[in-house]
Amino acid sequence: MSDLAGLSFIVLTMFFVLSGGAALVFFVRMRLSTARLSRIEPHGEGARIPLVAAFSGWKGIPWISWSSSTLKPTLILHPNHIECRVVRTRRKPYDAVSRVDYRETIGTNNIVLEFTDSLSSFVGNTASRDLARDAVLQLARRDCPLSPRAEGLLASGTGGTGAGQD
């Protein structure tokens, strides 16, 4: 009887582990598809860029990060400053942005903000090329310097398709 109880325990444990894993995969896929369909939202006088995740990286090396957040990643473009959040909220004036970059790989469309007064960078994953293009366009309109990749992103499409445009 104990062999049957042990087997039942193993089967039930595997069932819960596999169903939990399937639920997690479903949740992540649903969140990514929702993010891909998102548009820039008005936020007071500024614009909120919907993000799937945010990372704090090293300036010039955006693929290596020292912190990340999927709980409440934030990128808000206010009239006079940028508000970004990975772990804590930072506010920087637009003239503190030394470079806006764009990085893309499978499943990620990242806006990279580097600042003159910091060795760290802010990386926000929009999960959408169109959304990233709209955000880079808004940053360019605020006179933030663009990298060649960010300029190429703007040149690759019409841009300005989202709400909250200037």
Secondary structure, DSSP 8 states (H G I E B T S, - for coil): -HHHHHHHHHHHHHHHHHHHHHHHHHHHHHHHHHHHH---EEETTEEE---SEEEEEETTEEEEEEEEESSS-EEEE-SSEEEEESSSEEEEEGGGEEEEEEEEETTEEEEEEEETT-SEEEEEE-S-HHHHHHHHHHHHHTT--B-HHHHHHHHTS----SSS--
